Amino acid sequence: MTFRSRFRIYRIVFLDAILGASVAFAQAPVSTPQTSADAAQQGYLATLQRMIGNGTGAWTASQISTMGKVRDAAMKDSYAYDELRYLTSNIGPRLSGSPQAAHAVQWVAKQMRDLGAEVTIEKAKVPHWVRGVETAELTAWPGMTPGTTQKIVLTALGGSVATPAEGITAPVIVVDNWQQLHALPPGAAKGKILLFNHSFDKELAATGNGLAAYGNGVVYRGAGPLAAASVGAVAVLVRSVGGADYRLPHTGQTVYVTGTPKIPAAAVTAEDSMLLKTLASEGPVTMHLTLTPQNLPEVESANVIADWKGTDHPEQVVIVSGHLDSWDLGTGAIDDGAGVAVAMQTIHLMHDLGIRPRRTFRFIAWMSEEEGSEGAGQYMIDYKYDIANHVGAIESDLGCDHPTGIFFGGNPILAKWLQPLSAVLEPIGGEVINGPEGTGEDISGLTEKGVPSFAPIQDSRFYFNYHHTAADTFDKVNEKHLNENAAIMAVLAYALADSKDPAPR
């Protein structure tokens, strides 16, 4: 169908809507054979009818009105912004097992108690990895000035083992991807420092597909040590998985496998990764690398659970959540202090507006998402016999830039079921309903058990510029966007908690 004919249909539809015509206005005469163009036209009309329809779906008109009040209150509420400021600027980075993480657990629990929620500290064993010295310099390279070294900016990957205290000195070998690794001659990487120079796809991220760009690169961070050790390398470097080329290294968890040697692992900046590739293409390059992290025994930490009890079915719960832990380079504002703050704000809004829905709001601040999701794993153990009473789970863990709607995971019929929320969220630009999608690491176990799961659709164009870096700090947070995220979570949570029947599984 041409643009002109499509515009003509749109104009007719909206004229009829304005004049109060029935939504059944455009049925073709039954006596007229239907052409492919007719079918296409009816498809467009069906879409437009959904857009302009005033159905309330699983909710009453009064409940839809309440959703609007929740949305508007969220946009005016400074609670999430103020709580996030304190969590990041006062408490600071919250690596699992750290004193700051323990402090954050108690602080969040107190905030929830102050609102009148019923708080549980759910204990869980978590990793205790401590970052140490992390330095690197080139000691030999083509064209070097005699008697000099050249600094390389890097950071240890989470869980990395250490080099000897005095460091290691070894030749550097560079590959861009798995294919180039497999093409190396046998023994080519033995005794060397292997660099994976896989670039972050900034063009993909710029189209709003930051998570896809991240997924394409993060496999090298995760599996790099295993792959490098399997070809005899003594250490592995991975080009930072992020889009900001400001000589800024991006940390993150890496993985070791029993039976394969554990070798030191670090993320190097994009600029230094390209430098190493350039120099290595010209001739031999040697690096001195020092990493002294410690993998200490597991310690006891906790998820914070706070229930805002429902009236009719308090045993049925709708989870609103983010993860409380963060990496230690920055203060974890966008990853994922923001997610915790908007989840806290949903309880704050219910408190301030005096709303008690049919079902229970369950706030959860998850612990240790970054290093293995031990908090989420403990929840699945503790609540394994209560999964049927989980009617929905929401997690926000993709920053806090402008949200355009709701991702859902589960039954495809949820797209239609959620449609009335699109009209509620349209005034803040959050009308998109997409799925089925992945919705959150911490709630993935619930999703696999059939619990409908959800996440805000967040603008991911810039998130991976700061994610897992020293630049993940409170100043990156836009209060309006943060409140938009809170509005989406709160409206969705209320809809799930107060519908007459639970969301379809």
Secondary structure by P-SEA (a helix, b strand, c coil): ccaaaaaaaaaaaaaaaaaccccccccccccccccaaaaaaaaaaaaaaaaaccccccccaaaaaaaaaaaaaaaacaaaaaaaaaacccccccccccaaaaaaaaaaaaaaaaacccccbbbbbbbbbbbcbbbbbbcccccccccbbbbbbbbbccccccccccbbbbbbbbbccaaaaaacccccccccccccccccaaaaaaacaaaaaaaaccccccaaaaaaaaacccbbbbcccccccccbbbbbbbbbbccccccbbbbbcaaaaaaaaaaaaacbbbbbbbbbbbbccbbbbbbbbbbccccccccbbbbbbcccccccccccccccaaaaaaaaaaaaaaaaacccccccbbbbbcccccccaaaaaaaaaaaccccccccbbbbbccccccccbbbbcccccccccaaaaaaaacccccccccccccccccaaaaaaaccbbbbcccccccccccccccccccccccaaaaaaaaaaaaaaaaaaacccccccc
